[in-house]
């Protein structure tokens, strides 16, 4: 099956955990490819003792992105086959990169190994986060989420208890609304506003752990940037990760890990060229 052939074991398991059963139907895939995808889900769920859950609407974008990436890899494989028969045939950009040939200037080369990075970038661009703002956004999210690998902050959240500036006015609000998502959404105020703007209800207040799910972490991170960070940057006439840090991580220790954020910003700038 095509998924088995082009994806490594870790990626297949990751896809299964995120998508569950019915991925093909949810993504609008039909025919033989749909059968292959569903077979893949069923096979690996049994092999790894994983439960199958219906695909939620919020996962649709990630599923489609995954399938597009799979098609890209198939296109690369197909081009390689064509070139074997016709050496003069133009090489696919990905195959050029594999051979050490410099890719086209517009081709984005991910900074991290996380499959979530290009997805977050694509959704950010769809929300018109571009240019220097996009570089600052990606650098901020990469730093806050440990290179897109952690969607819940390590601390207990007790340090946020009683912080009225975050809307934490009820006992237990600190730990309950600690940082989650790519940008570490924090505080009752932000959870409430994000939930109502994105979903029209208080589901993220009732169940804050939802923000740690990749598909919701993506949406809340974009929401926080568009509603909290970007307006502040534009008001101050600034558009870099140094300025963004003042909004995302304010306080007396604004410069904590600032060098790491700046380094990531440079790496994302290089990846975009």
C-alpha positions as a printed Julia matrix, in Angstrom:
273×3 Matrix{Float64}:
   0.0    0.0     0.0
   1.28   3.5    -0.8
   1.34   4.79    2.79
   3.29   1.8     4.01
   5.86   2.26    1.27
   6.55   5.97    1.64
   6.25   6.59    5.37
   8.41   5.41    8.21
   7.03   3.55   11.24
   7.01   6.57   13.56
   5.07   8.65   11.06
   2.52   5.91   10.45
   1.87   5.54   14.17
   1.61   9.32   14.54
  -0.91   9.55   11.72
  -2.99   6.77   13.24
  -3.08   8.43   16.65
  -4.16  11.75   15.14
  -6.63  10.6    12.53
  -8.27   7.37   13.7
 -10.76   5.5    11.55
 -12.48   7.03    8.54
  -9.57   9.29    7.59
 -10.05   8.65    3.89
 -13.76   9.43    3.94
 -13.24  12.58    6.01
 -10.62  13.84    3.57
 -12.77  13.06    0.55
 -10.45  10.36   -0.76
 -12.15   7.7    -2.85
 -11.32   4.61   -4.84
  -8.26   2.45   -4.34
  -6.38   5.05   -2.32
  -9.24   5.26    0.17
  -9.17   1.49    0.63
  -5.43   1.6     1.18
  -5.7    4.36    3.75
  -8.46   2.63    5.69
  -6.57  -0.67    5.53
  -3.55   1.1     6.92
  -5.55   2.51    9.84
  -7.15  -0.82   10.65
  -3.92  -2.79   10.34
  -1.84  -0.55   12.58
  -4.56  -0.09   15.15
  -4.71  -3.87   15.66
  -0.94  -4.26   15.57
  -0.37  -1.54   18.18
  -3.5   -2.1    20.27
  -4.81   1.36   19.46
  -8.47   2.26   19.58
 -10.17   3.72   16.52
 -12.07   6.95   16.98
 -14.15   8.9    14.45
 -12.31  11.73   12.77
 -13.31  15.13   14.15
 -13.97  18.06   11.85
 -11.02  19.92   13.37
  -8.67  17.24   12.03
  -9.75  17.56    8.42
  -7.17  20.19    7.5
  -4.33  18.14    8.95
  -5.53  15.01    7.16
  -5.66  16.81    3.83
  -2.21  18.26    4.4
  -0.88  14.8     5.21
  -2.37  13.36    2.03
  -0.93  16.24    0.0
   2.49  15.51    1.46
   2.03  11.85    0.55
   1.19  12.83   -3.03
   4.34  14.98   -3.12
   6.45  12.0    -2.14
   4.72   9.86   -4.74
   5.39  12.53   -7.35
   9.07  12.48   -6.43
   9.16   8.7    -6.77
   7.39   8.89  -10.13
   9.85  11.5   -11.42
  12.76   9.29  -10.4
  11.25   6.46  -12.44
  10.83   8.73  -15.46
  14.41   9.95  -15.19
  15.69   6.38  -15.09
  14.07   5.87  -18.5
  14.92   9.38  -19.75
  17.99  11.0   -18.13
  17.13  14.33  -19.78
  13.82  14.6   -17.95
  13.68  17.53  -15.45
  14.26  16.53  -11.84
  11.62  17.04   -9.15
  12.73  19.67   -6.56
  12.7   17.12   -3.73
  14.88  14.72   -5.68
  17.27  17.59   -6.44
  17.58  18.27   -2.75
  18.27  14.59   -2.03
  21.13  14.7    -4.54
  22.63  17.79   -2.95
  21.45  20.22   -5.66
  20.34  23.58   -4.28
  16.52  23.76   -4.27
  14.58  26.55   -5.91
  14.48  29.78   -3.9
  10.76  29.48   -3.21
  11.05  25.96   -1.75
  10.67  25.87    2.03
  13.0   23.52    3.9
  11.64  22.74    7.42
  13.8   23.82   10.34
  12.69  20.99   12.61
  11.91  17.31   12.11
   8.34  17.73   13.32
   5.63  17.04   10.69
   3.58  19.74   12.43
   5.92  22.57   11.39
   4.93  22.8     7.69
   1.27  22.39    8.63
   1.43  25.26   11.1
   3.24  27.38    8.51
   0.64  26.68    5.85
  -2.27  27.53    8.16
  -0.49  30.7     9.32
  -0.09  31.84    5.72
  -3.77  31.13    5.14
  -4.45  33.57    7.99
  -2.31  36.16    6.19
   0.62  35.89    8.58
   3.47  36.5     6.17
   6.92  38.03    5.84
   8.7   39.05    9.03
   5.56  38.36   11.06
   5.55  34.74    9.88
   9.19  34.28   10.83
   8.54  35.73   14.3
   5.44  33.57   14.7
   7.21  30.33   13.77
  10.23  31.15   15.94
   7.97  31.92   18.89
   5.94  28.72   18.49
   9.05  26.58   17.97
  10.61  27.92   21.15
   7.48  27.7    23.28
   6.7   24.14   22.15
  10.26  22.79   22.26
  10.52  22.57   18.47
   6.87  21.52   18.08
   7.23  18.51   20.37
   5.48  19.71   23.57
   1.98  21.12   23.72
   1.73  21.43   27.51
   4.18  23.4    29.63
   6.24  21.4    32.11
   5.47  23.49   35.2
   2.42  22.87   37.38
   0.93  26.27   36.66
   0.86  27.28   40.32
   2.87  30.37   39.42
  -0.22  31.68   37.61
  -2.56  31.26   40.56
  -4.35  34.49   41.43
  -2.94  36.36   38.42
  -5.76  38.78   37.67
  -3.95  39.99   34.54
  -4.61  36.5    33.12
  -8.17  36.38   34.41
  -7.31  33.76   36.99
  -9.79  34.82   39.66
 -11.03  31.43   40.87
  -9.14  28.95   43.08
  -7.19  26.48   40.95
  -7.23  28.66   37.82
  -3.42  28.76   37.7
  -2.85  25.03   37.15
  -6.13  24.63   35.24
  -5.26  27.26   32.64
  -1.5   26.79   32.41
   0.29  27.01   29.08
  -0.89  24.75   26.27
  -0.6   24.7    22.5
   2.22  25.77   20.2
   2.3   29.24   21.72
   1.33  28.13   25.26
  -2.08  29.75   25.67
  -2.27  30.75   29.36
  -4.93  32.07   31.73
  -8.71  31.88   32.08
  -9.09  35.11   30.12
  -7.3   33.77   27.03
  -8.94  30.34   27.19
 -12.38  31.95   27.43
 -11.84  34.45   24.62
 -10.22  31.89   22.31
 -12.97  29.34   22.91
 -15.75  31.8    22.17
 -14.08  33.28   19.09
 -13.13  29.91   17.58
 -16.03  27.67   18.64
 -18.72  30.04   19.85
 -18.89  28.35   23.26
 -16.86  27.67   26.41
 -15.54  24.19   25.56
 -11.92  25.18   26.17
 -12.85  26.55   29.58
 -14.75  23.4    30.46
 -11.95  21.17   29.16
  -8.63  23.07   28.93
  -6.76  19.9    27.91
  -8.35  20.2    24.47
  -5.8   22.93   23.7
  -3.06  20.3    23.89
  -4.52  18.48   20.87
  -2.51  19.39   17.74
  -5.54  20.38   15.66
  -6.82  22.73   18.38
  -3.35  23.89   19.43
  -2.93  25.07   15.86
  -6.11  27.14   15.95
  -5.55  28.66   19.39
  -1.96  29.58   18.55
  -3.09  31.39   15.41
  -5.87  33.04   17.4
  -3.46  34.27   20.08
  -1.05  35.65   17.51
  -3.72  37.43   15.47
  -5.59  38.81   18.48
  -2.88  39.44   21.06
   0.57  39.58   19.48
   0.26  40.97   15.96
  -1.91  43.98   16.92
   0.63  44.88   19.61
   3.52  44.57   17.16
   1.78  46.75   14.59
   0.92  49.34   17.22
   4.6   49.57   18.18
   5.81  49.39   14.58
   7.86  46.25   15.23
   7.83  42.85   13.57
  10.46  40.53   15.01
  10.66  37.8    17.62
  12.34  40.14   20.1
   9.29  42.4    20.11
   6.9   39.42   20.06
   8.52  38.02   23.2
   7.52  41.15   25.1
   3.88  40.28   24.43
   4.05  36.48   24.65
   6.3   36.31   27.7
   6.1   39.68   29.51
   7.48  40.5    32.92
  10.77  41.31   34.55
  12.64  38.53   32.73
  11.78  39.51   29.17
  15.2   38.5    27.94
  15.01  34.91   29.23
  15.97  32.6    26.34
  15.74  35.56   23.96
  18.96  34.44   22.25
  17.36  31.08   21.42
  14.29  32.77   19.97
  16.45  35.06   17.85
  18.5   32.12   16.59
  15.32  30.28   15.61
  14.06  33.36   13.8
  17.26  33.43   11.72
  16.91  29.74   10.93
  13.32  30.2     9.75
  14.4   33.16    7.62
  17.05  30.99    5.96
  14.51  28.2     5.42
  12.19  30.6     3.62
  14.82  31.8     1.11
